[in-house]
Amino acid sequence: MRTLILLLIVVGMTTTVRAEDKFVTAAKKFLSTLDAKAKEKCMFGYNDNERYNWNFVPMARKGATFHDLNDQQKNDLLDLLKVFLSEQGYDKATTVS
C-alpha cells in the first residue's frame, strides 16, 4: 500500500511539473514576441492595483488590448489562453462578439 501511495504521489508531481511547463512555455512564447513597450502594457507586478481592475463595463485600463497586438502576438496569446482555459472557456472567450 505504501508503494502505491508513493507511486501516486510521484506520478502526481510529474504531471504537475509537466502542466506547469506548458503554462510557462506558452507564457514565455507570447512574451518573447513583445517589445519593451508592449511588455510594459501586458505585465503588471503582483502588488500593482491594476490586477484588481476587473469589470465587465467599458472603462479605461492600463493594459494592452487584443487590437494592440500583431497577428503573431494574437496567435501566441490565443495559444496561451488555450493552455489556461478549458475547451468550453476558450470557446466562450474567442466567440464573444
N, C-alpha and C positions, 0 to 999 in steps of 0.2 A: 504494500500500500504506500509506503514512504517513497519508493522508487517511482510509482505512478504520479504521486503529487509533485515530486521533484521534476519529473519529465514535463508535466503540465505547466509548471512554473517556467521552466526553461523555454518551452515552446511559446508560451505567452509572452515572455520577454523578447524572444526573437521576432515574433510577429509585431510587437510594439515597435521595436527598433526599425523594422522594415517599413512600417506605416509612417514613422517619423521621417525616415529617409525620403519617402515620397513627398511629404509636405515640404521638407527643406529643399529638396531638389527643384520642385515646382516653383517655390518662392524665389530661390536664387536665380532660376532661369528668367523669371519675369523681371526681377530687379536688375539683372545684368543688361537688359535692353534699355534701361532708363539712363539718361544723362543726370548730372548732379542736380539740376533744377527740378527735373521731374521726380527724382528720388525724394527731394525735399518736400514735394507736394504729396507724395504717396506714403511716406513713412513718418510716423509720429512716435515720440517716446512714450513709455509706459505711463508716466506721470502727466502727460500732456492732456489738458482738458478737452481737446478736440476728440479724443476717443470716446467721450461721453455724449458727443453731439449726434445722437441718433433720433431722427424724426422722419416722419413719412410725409411731411409737407415741404413744398419748395422753400428753401431758405439758403442764405449764404453759408458756404463751408470753406474751410482752408484747403481741403484736399483736391486732388485731380478728379476730373470726370472721365467717363469712358470715352467721350468725344475728344479729349485732350490727347489720346493715345494714337499712335500709328497702327497700321494693320498688324504688324508683328507683335507689338506690345498687347494689342487687343487679344490676339490668339493666345499668347502666353498667359494673359490674365484669365482668359476663359479656361485654359488648362489648369491653372491654379484653383479656380473655383470648382472644377470638376473633381479635384483631389479632396477638397474640403467638404463639399456638399454631397448629399445623397443624390441619386439619379432624379428623384422627384423634385428635390430642392433646386438642382441645376436646371431642370426643365422650366421650373417656375421663374427662376432668375433670368433665364435667357429668352423667355417668351413674353415678358411683361411689355405692354405697349403703352 
